[in-house]
Amino acid sequence: MSLKKSLLIIILVLLADQVSKIYIKTNFVYEQTEIIFSWFKIYFIENSGAAWGTKLSDFLPISESTGKLILTIFRIFAVFGIGYWLWDIIKKGSPKTLIFAVSLIFAGALGNIIDSVFYGMIFDHSYGQVSTLFADEPYGSLFHGRVVDMLYFPLIDTTWPDWVPSFGGQRFRFFEPVFNIADTAISTGVGILIVFNKRAFPKKEEIQETTDQNS
């Protein structure tokens, strides 16, 4: 896969991700829900931490603001690392499967980085009001933005039977996490690397055979 095709994938994912996030921020109040199907809802929340809303301040003796800054800086370094990996595999002519997967992962990581770095200084808060883009009084500052999530798939929403030990009578919901298009791109890219591992990372003998066949 060429660099141009990889960039096209990245741009398309970023556009879809950022357009959806900006739309949600400027049209939804925090925790507002729109039911599309019984198993799919648009549910607006914001994530100031890592995956599943985890915060560094939950584990380390630091303030939430400091934890957020550390996490954002870590994400920036991670994006640069993924970007270098993508450039390197394109230059080496690696399999299309690998380049496609890493392009998705890079685009997703970059999409969430945009939220973390810039959203705090361009939006005001969404609690009890619809947020304004380029607000006079933004809710945060540079590197202290919150990631916008909105895709919610409660495929199963039921209650455990009373006879089930420990869980009887408790609510059971699958799939619980709320995510966004950037998260979807990252998960898809990682899934491709796992499922099509042999195609993405062929052995040297297989690469040589493919080269000989194409020559």
Residue, then its C-alpha position, 0 to 999 in steps of 0.5 A: m500500500s502506498l503512502k497516498k492510500s494510507l494518508l487517505i485512510i487516515i484523513l477519512v477516519l479523522l474527518a468522520d471522527q471529528v465531524s461526529k464529535i463536533y456535532i455531538k458537542t454542539n447539539f447534545v447536552y451531557e448524558q443526552t440519549e437518542i435511541i436509534f434502535s433498542w440495541f444502538k443508542i447515541y449517548f453523549i459522555e466525555n472521557s477525561g481518562a484512559a480506557w474505560g474512564t480510568k484516571l491516573s489519579d485513581f492509582l497515583p498520589i497526584s491531582e486529576s489535572t496532573g494525571k490528565l496532563i501526563l496521560t495526554i503527553f503519553r498519548i502524544f508520544a504514542v502517536f509519534g511512535i505509531g506514526y514512525w512505525l507506519w512510515d517505516i513499514i510503508k518505506k519497507g513495502s510491508p504487506k497491505t494488511l499491516i499498513f492498513a491496520v496501522s493506518l487505522i490505529f494511527a488515525g484513531a489515536l490521532g483523533n482522540i489526541i485532538d480532543s485531549v489537546f485542543y477541546g478544553m480550550i475551544f469548547d465550553h462545558s456541556y453540563g445542562q447546556v449545549s456546548t459552543l465551539f470557540a467559546d469565550e469561556p472554555y471549560g479547560s486549557l491546552f492538553h486538558g481536553r476531554v475525549v467525546d464518546m457517543l456510540y453505545f451498543p447495549l446489545i443485551d440489557t436484562t436482569w440476572p435471575d434470582w437463582v444465580p449465585s452472587f449476581g441474582g437480581q442484579r442488572f446485566r448489560f452487554f455491551e457496556p462501554v461508550f466509545n467513538i469512531a476513533d476508538t472503533a478505528i483503533s479496535t479494528g486495526v488491532g483486531i486485524l493484526i490479531v486475526f490476520n497475524k500471519r498475513a500482516f507479519p509473514k515469515k521471511e521465507e513467505i516474503q521471499e516467495t512473494t518477491d520471486q513470484n512478482s519478479 
